Each structure stands twice: as structure tokens, then as C-alpha cells.
Amino acid sequence: MIERLCGLADDNRLPHAMMLCGPDGCGKMALAIGLATYILNKGTYQVKGISHPDLHFTFPTIKLAKWNSEYKPISDDFIEQWNELLSDGPYFSLAQWMEAMRAERQQAVITVGEANELIKRLMMKSNQGGWKISIIWLPERMNIECANKMLKLIEEPPTQTLFILVCREPDNLLETIRSRVQRFDVKPIATDDIQNALIQQRGLEQDDAHRVARISGGSWLNALEELKAGNENQLFFDYFVTLMRKAYMKDVKDLKRWSENAAALGREEQKRMLTYFLRMAREAFMYNFRKPELSYMTPDEEQFCTKFARFVNEGNILGFQELYQTAIRDIGQNANAKMVFFDVTMKVAVLLHTT
């Protein structure tokens, strides 16, 4: 896609506001940076070691305890951490960014303070007399006040200004903004490409690389995470196994304890865990077809599914999917986590006995 976008730039046919959409690890940020540097460097692009006075990054931030209640954080408050993370490459997740900011249980947002700061910068003349480019990472994280200001800026952009929105969940972005940007969907990375990269860059044997590439689901981030010992997915797997076993036995006391433990996790971690549960429901259902090419599981997950998969069937798979998706939405809207997870446990107990 980089060739296509650079071709549009060469022909002066790029929209002034565009949105690159796709899952984590598919290369959206790499594509955005590559296009921006191609335009700013007049024909060459790079994705590492980025430094240009006319390239501006906007991203979600948290509020530190040292700031007063009226202060609206801006991206520059965390620019050192951002540059350090970006120096390792353009493939990183919101979880990694939260860790870089040393966030605990906060939810990262883009505030109106950042919108005001960006307006000031883009209204000024460019440093090198050409384009000014604004890359907005996770624009769906803008609060409503910020989104309304950004909408006006996109509707009436300063001269020679390009907006590149790098979006993971476009449906959560203000509809009026979505209607004013041109959307480009970035496809997951091909399994063969991830497999080859793992062999060439990480030194994996072909069989191991093939397994990791399949599990990654087209995400380079997932592939790298799978290589880490004791990764987060192992924690989620343990939670999943415990939930399924206790729910099947309808052990309300232990299920209540499970929901309290889950509620003690950070909200971003809770959403990632529920997303993992969503994947495991799909994998367990597909396992029943006895076609290995349809299954994308680790050895531990596959071993668990040899006995568990029969409990996920045509009668309840849609119920599992709706349950986890609703819980993800509720957690994202700051619902009481203990109530959300206890509700999940009770409904899982019912679904496991549904045929």
C-alpha cells in the first residue's frame, strides 16, 4: 500500500485527511510514518529514527498526580517516552505505550488541551516551507470536547496540511469525523511474510516460525509477544481455563472470587483479556471441525481444547461472542468491573450447558 499512497502523493491526489484502519500489528503506523517522511523528504521514506520539524504526533496520554485538576495533558508532556518507544520501530500497542508512560489504572485519552496545542502548531508556517503533517495515533481515544475541535480543524485545514489518522477502532470515532476523512483499510500481514521475518530477523526454525506466524493472526506484534516467555497471554489463558472449569461446575463462590481478581486488573488489561476470551471461543468452536488449518492455537491452548471444545457449539458460539463483546464495551465505558465480570461468569455458566 505504501507504493499506492506515495503514487497518490506524486500525482497530488492525496486527500488532505485520511484514516488508516486495521488491527494492532498490521503496519498502520509504519505506513503513516513512511508516507509522511516520503512527502517531507521529497521522495524517500523511513520508519525509524524519525525527526522532522514539520511532522507532528498526537497520541493518547494520562494525567499525572502532580498536575492540578484543571490541567489538560498534551502529547508533548510525554514526548520523550514517545520518541524512545518509536525509536525501537513503529510496531507497538496501546499496552506498551501505557507501560512507557508508567500508567497504572488510568485510561489514556486525547484531551482538548492537545487539540488546542495542535491548532497553534498547524496555524504557523512550516519550518521548511512545504507540508505540515499531523499523525494522530488512536484518534478514537479523543474525548468529545477534543473530537469537536479536531472536526473543525479537519473541516477547515491550514494550507498544505495533511492529517493521517491511525485508527484501531474506527466505529468508536465521532461519525462526523469519519465522514470527512478518506478511509484506507490496512490488511493483516500475510502469514508467509511473518514466517519469513521470524526466520530472518529472529532466527527461528521453519516449523516454529510457521506455528508462531499462524497464531499471530497477521500481526507482527502478536508474533513478537508469542516469543516472550511468560507473556500476557499465558496469564489470560490461566484466567480462561479457571473460568471455564468453575463455570461448568457452577461454583458460585469461586466464580465470585474469580470476578474480583479479574476486576483488580487494569481496565486496558481487562479489555485485552476479554479480547483473548473472544479469540478462544472462536478457536474452540473451529477445533470441532477437526481441520488443523482452521485452528490457530498454542500447544497449551490446543491441549485444553481437546476436552473443552465440545462445549462450544452452534447453539452457544454467538452467545459467547456477544457476551465478551458487550463486556469489552462496558469496561471501556467505565462500568463497575466487579459487576461486569460477575455477570460474565454467570452467563458463561449458562452458555456452557447450552446445546
C-alpha positions as CSV (number, residue, x, y, z in Angstrom):
1,M,0.0,0.0,0.0
2,I,2.9,2.4,0.6
3,E,3.6,2.4,-3.2
4,R,-0.1,3.3,-3.8
5,L,-0.1,6.2,-1.3
6,C,3.2,7.5,-2.5
7,G,1.9,7.4,-6.0
8,L,-1.1,9.5,-5.0
9,A,1.2,12.0,-3.3
10,D,3.3,12.2,-6.5
11,D,0.2,12.9,-8.5
12,N,-1.0,15.4,-6.0
13,R,-4.1,13.4,-5.4
14,L,-3.8,12.6,-1.7
15,P,-6.9,13.7,0.4
16,H,-6.0,16.3,3.0
17,A,-7.4,14.0,5.7
18,M,-7.0,10.2,5.6
19,M,-7.6,7.4,8.1
20,L,-5.5,4.1,8.1
21,C,-7.6,1.4,9.8
22,G,-6.6,-2.1,10.9
23,P,-5.8,-4.3,13.9
24,D,-2.7,-4.0,16.1
25,G,0.5,-5.0,14.4
26,C,-0.7,-4.8,10.8
27,G,1.7,-1.9,10.0
28,K,-0.6,1.1,10.1
29,M,1.9,3.3,12.0
30,A,4.7,2.2,9.7
31,L,2.6,3.1,6.7
32,A,1.7,6.5,8.2
33,I,5.3,7.4,9.0
34,G,6.6,6.1,5.7
35,L,4.1,8.3,3.8
36,A,4.8,11.3,5.9
37,T,8.6,11.1,5.5
38,Y,8.2,10.4,1.8
39,I,6.3,13.7,1.4
40,L,8.5,15.7,3.8
41,N,11.8,14.3,2.4
42,K,10.6,14.8,-1.2
43,G,10.8,11.2,-2.5
44,T,12.4,9.0,0.2
45,Y,10.8,7.4,3.2
46,Q,11.9,6.0,6.5
47,V,10.2,4.4,9.5
48,K,12.9,4.6,12.2
49,G,14.9,7.5,13.7
50,I,12.1,9.9,12.8
51,S,12.9,13.6,13.4
52,H,11.4,16.4,11.3
53,P,10.1,19.8,12.5
54,D,7.0,19.6,10.3
55,L,5.9,16.2,11.4
56,H,3.6,16.3,14.5
57,F,2.5,13.3,16.5
58,T,-0.7,13.3,18.6
59,F,-1.4,10.3,20.9
60,P,-3.4,9.4,24.0
61,T,-2.0,10.5,27.3
62,I,-2.7,10.1,31.0
63,K,-3.0,12.7,33.8
64,L,-0.2,12.7,36.4
65,A,-0.9,13.2,40.0
66,K,1.4,16.3,40.1
67,W,-1.0,18.2,37.8
68,N,-3.9,20.3,39.1
69,S,-7.5,19.3,38.3
70,E,-7.8,21.9,35.6
71,Y,-4.8,20.9,33.5
72,K,-5.4,19.1,30.2
73,P,-2.4,16.9,29.3
74,I,-0.9,17.3,25.8
75,S,1.3,14.9,23.8
76,D,4.4,17.0,24.4
77,D,4.1,16.1,28.1
78,F,5.2,12.6,27.2
79,I,7.2,13.3,24.1
80,E,10.4,11.7,25.5
81,Q,8.7,8.4,26.2
82,W,7.1,8.5,22.8
83,N,10.3,9.1,21.0
84,E,12.0,6.4,22.9
85,L,9.2,3.9,22.1
86,L,9.2,5.0,18.4
87,S,13.0,4.6,18.2
88,D,12.5,0.8,18.5
89,G,10.3,0.8,15.5
90,P,6.7,1.6,14.5
91,Y,5.2,-1.6,15.8
92,F,3.8,-1.2,19.3
93,S,0.5,-1.5,21.1
94,L,-1.5,0.7,23.5
95,A,-0.4,-1.6,26.3
96,Q,3.2,-0.9,25.5
97,W,2.5,2.8,25.4
98,M,0.7,2.7,28.7
99,E,3.7,0.9,30.2
100,A,6.1,3.5,28.7
101,M,4.0,6.3,30.5
102,R,4.1,4.2,33.7
103,A,0.3,4.3,33.7
104,E,-1.4,2.2,36.4
105,R,-5.2,2.1,36.2
106,Q,-5.9,5.2,34.1
107,Q,-7.4,5.2,30.7
108,A,-5.4,7.1,28.1
109,V,-7.3,9.8,26.2
110,I,-6.5,12.7,23.8
111,T,-7.7,15.8,25.5
112,V,-8.9,19.2,24.3
113,G,-5.6,20.6,25.5
114,E,-3.9,18.6,22.8
115,A,-6.4,19.8,20.2
116,N,-5.6,23.4,21.1
117,E,-1.9,22.8,21.0
118,L,-2.1,21.2,17.6
119,I,-4.2,24.0,16.2
120,K,-1.5,26.5,17.3
121,R,1.3,24.5,15.6
122,L,-0.5,23.9,12.4
123,M,-1.6,27.5,12.0
124,M,2.1,28.5,12.0
125,K,4.2,28.4,8.8
126,S,6.0,25.2,8.1
127,N,9.7,25.2,9.1
128,Q,10.9,24.1,5.7
129,G,8.3,25.9,3.5
130,G,6.4,22.8,2.5
131,W,3.9,20.4,4.0
132,K,2.9,20.1,7.7
133,I,1.8,16.6,8.6
134,S,-0.2,15.6,11.7
135,I,-0.2,11.9,12.6
136,I,-2.9,11.2,15.1
137,W,-2.5,7.7,16.7
138,L,-5.7,6.2,18.0
139,P,-8.0,9.1,17.3
140,E,-10.9,7.1,18.7
141,R,-9.3,8.0,22.1
142,M,-10.3,11.6,21.7
143,N,-12.8,12.8,24.3
144,I,-15.9,14.6,22.9
145,E,-14.5,18.1,23.5
146,C,-11.3,17.3,21.7
147,A,-13.1,15.5,18.9
148,N,-15.3,18.5,18.2
149,K,-12.3,20.8,18.0
150,M,-10.5,18.4,15.7
151,L,-13.5,18.1,13.5
152,K,-13.4,21.9,12.9
153,L,-9.7,21.7,12.2
154,I,-10.1,18.9,9.6
155,E,-13.1,20.8,8.0
156,E,-11.0,24.0,7.7
157,P,-7.4,22.8,7.5
158,P,-4.5,25.3,7.3
159,T,-2.7,25.5,3.9
160,Q,-0.6,22.5,2.9
161,T,-1.6,20.4,5.9
162,L,-2.1,16.6,5.8
163,F,-3.9,14.7,8.6
164,I,-3.1,11.0,8.9
165,L,-5.3,9.2,11.5
166,V,-4.0,5.8,12.6
167,C,-7.1,4.0,13.9
168,R,-7.7,0.7,15.5
169,E,-11.4,1.0,16.3
170,P,-13.0,3.4,13.8
171,D,-16.5,2.8,14.9
172,N,-15.6,4.5,18.2
173,L,-14.6,7.7,16.4
174,L,-17.0,10.5,16.0
175,E,-19.1,9.8,12.9
176,T,-18.8,13.4,11.6
177,I,-15.0,12.9,11.6
178,R,-15.2,9.6,9.9
179,S,-17.3,11.2,7.2
180,R,-14.7,13.8,6.5
181,V,-11.7,11.6,6.1
182,Q,-10.8,9.1,3.4
183,R,-10.5,5.6,4.8
184,F,-7.8,3.1,3.8
185,D,-8.1,-0.4,5.4
186,V,-4.7,-2.0,6.1
187,K,-4.9,-5.7,5.8
188,P,-3.2,-8.1,8.3
189,I,0.3,-9.1,7.3
190,A,0.5,-12.3,5.3
191,T,1.4,-15.4,7.3
192,D,4.2,-16.2,4.9
193,D,5.7,-12.7,5.4
194,I,5.6,-13.0,9.2
195,Q,7.1,-16.5,9.0
196,N,10.0,-15.3,6.8
197,A,10.6,-12.3,9.0
198,L,10.7,-14.6,12.1
199,I,13.3,-16.8,10.4
200,Q,15.4,-13.9,9.0
201,Q,15.2,-11.5,11.9
202,R,14.7,-13.7,14.9
203,G,16.5,-16.9,13.9
204,L,13.6,-19.3,14.3
205,E,13.5,-22.7,12.7
206,Q,10.9,-23.0,10.0
207,D,8.4,-25.2,11.9
208,D,8.5,-22.8,14.9
209,A,8.2,-19.8,12.7
210,H,5.2,-21.3,10.9
211,R,3.4,-22.0,14.2
212,V,4.0,-18.5,15.6
213,A,3.0,-16.9,12.3
214,R,-0.3,-18.7,12.2
215,I,-1.1,-17.8,15.8
216,S,-0.2,-14.2,15.2
217,G,-3.3,-13.6,13.0
218,G,-1.5,-11.3,10.7
219,S,0.0,-9.2,13.5
220,W,3.8,-8.7,13.9
221,L,3.1,-7.6,17.5
222,N,1.3,-10.8,18.3
223,A,4.2,-12.8,16.8
224,L,6.7,-11.0,18.9
225,E,4.6,-11.4,22.0
226,E,4.3,-15.1,21.4
227,L,8.1,-15.3,21.5
228,K,8.3,-13.8,25.0
229,A,8.5,-16.3,27.9
230,G,5.7,-15.8,30.4
231,N,3.8,-13.4,28.2
232,E,0.5,-11.8,29.0
233,N,-1.5,-14.4,27.0
234,Q,-0.3,-17.0,29.4
235,L,-2.0,-15.1,32.2
236,F,-5.1,-14.7,30.2
237,F,-5.1,-18.5,29.3
238,D,-4.9,-19.3,33.0
239,Y,-7.9,-17.0,33.7
240,F,-9.8,-18.6,30.8
241,V,-9.2,-22.1,32.0
242,T,-10.2,-21.4,35.6
243,L,-13.4,-19.6,34.4
244,M,-14.5,-22.4,32.2
245,R,-13.9,-25.1,34.8
246,K,-15.6,-23.2,37.7
247,A,-18.4,-22.1,35.4
248,Y,-19.1,-25.6,34.2
249,M,-19.3,-26.8,37.9
250,K,-21.5,-23.7,38.7
251,D,-19.2,-23.0,41.7
252,V,-20.7,-19.5,42.5
253,K,-18.3,-18.9,45.4
254,D,-15.2,-19.5,43.3
255,L,-16.7,-17.6,40.4
256,K,-17.3,-14.6,42.6
257,R,-13.6,-14.8,43.7
258,W,-12.6,-15.1,40.0
259,S,-14.6,-12.0,39.1
260,E,-13.0,-10.0,41.9
261,N,-9.5,-11.0,40.8
262,A,-10.3,-10.0,37.2
263,A,-11.7,-6.7,38.4
264,A,-8.4,-6.0,40.1
265,L,-6.6,-5.8,36.7
266,G,-6.2,-2.5,35.0
267,R,-9.0,-1.6,32.6
268,E,-6.9,-1.8,29.4
269,E,-5.6,-5.3,30.6
270,Q,-9.2,-6.3,31.3
271,K,-10.2,-5.4,27.7
272,R,-7.3,-7.3,26.3
273,M,-8.2,-10.4,28.4
274,L,-11.8,-10.3,27.1
275,T,-10.5,-10.0,23.6
276,Y,-8.4,-13.1,24.3
277,F,-11.5,-14.9,25.5
278,L,-13.3,-13.9,22.3
279,R,-10.5,-15.5,20.3
280,M,-10.5,-18.6,22.4
281,A,-14.3,-19.1,21.9
282,R,-13.7,-18.9,18.1
283,E,-10.7,-21.3,18.3
284,A,-12.6,-23.8,20.4
285,F,-15.6,-23.7,18.0
286,M,-13.3,-24.2,15.0
287,Y,-11.5,-27.1,16.7
288,N,-14.6,-29.2,16.5
289,F,-14.3,-29.3,12.7
290,R,-11.0,-31.3,13.1
291,K,-9.2,-29.3,10.4
292,P,-5.8,-28.1,11.7
293,E,-5.5,-25.5,9.0
294,L,-8.5,-23.7,10.6
295,S,-7.0,-23.7,14.1
296,Y,-4.6,-21.1,15.4
297,M,-3.6,-22.1,19.0
298,T,-0.5,-22.6,21.1
299,P,0.2,-26.2,22.3
300,D,-1.3,-25.4,25.7
301,E,-4.4,-24.0,24.2
302,E,-4.9,-26.9,21.8
303,Q,-4.4,-29.4,24.6
304,F,-7.0,-27.7,26.7
305,C,-9.4,-27.7,23.7
306,T,-9.2,-31.4,23.2
307,K,-11.7,-31.8,26.0
308,F,-13.2,-28.3,26.2
309,A,-14.1,-27.6,22.6
310,R,-17.2,-29.8,22.6
311,F,-18.8,-27.3,25.0
312,V,-18.6,-24.6,22.3
313,N,-21.1,-25.3,19.6
314,E,-23.7,-23.9,17.1
315,G,-26.1,-23.3,20.0
316,N,-23.9,-21.0,22.0
317,I,-21.0,-19.6,20.0
318,L,-22.9,-16.4,19.1
319,G,-23.8,-16.1,22.7
320,F,-20.2,-16.3,23.8
321,Q,-19.2,-13.7,21.2
322,E,-21.9,-11.3,22.2
323,L,-21.1,-11.7,25.9
324,Y,-17.4,-10.9,25.5
325,Q,-18.0,-8.0,23.1
326,T,-20.6,-6.5,25.4
327,A,-18.2,-6.8,28.4
328,I,-15.4,-5.1,26.4
329,R,-17.8,-2.2,25.6
330,D,-18.9,-1.9,29.2
331,I,-15.4,-1.9,30.6
332,G,-14.4,0.7,28.0
333,Q,-17.3,2.8,29.3
334,N,-16.1,2.6,32.9
335,A,-18.8,0.3,34.1
336,N,-18.2,-1.4,37.5
337,A,-15.7,-4.1,36.7
338,K,-16.8,-6.4,39.5
339,M,-20.4,-6.4,38.3
340,V,-19.3,-6.8,34.6
341,F,-17.1,-9.8,35.4
342,F,-19.5,-11.5,37.8
343,D,-22.2,-11.1,35.1
344,V,-19.8,-12.7,32.6
345,T,-19.2,-15.7,34.9
346,M,-22.9,-16.3,35.4
347,K,-23.7,-16.2,31.7
348,V,-20.7,-18.4,30.8
349,A,-22.1,-21.0,33.3
350,V,-25.4,-20.9,31.4
351,L,-23.8,-21.0,27.9
352,L,-21.6,-24.0,28.7
353,H,-24.7,-26.0,29.3
354,T,-26.4,-24.8,26.1
355,T,-26.6,-27.1,23.1
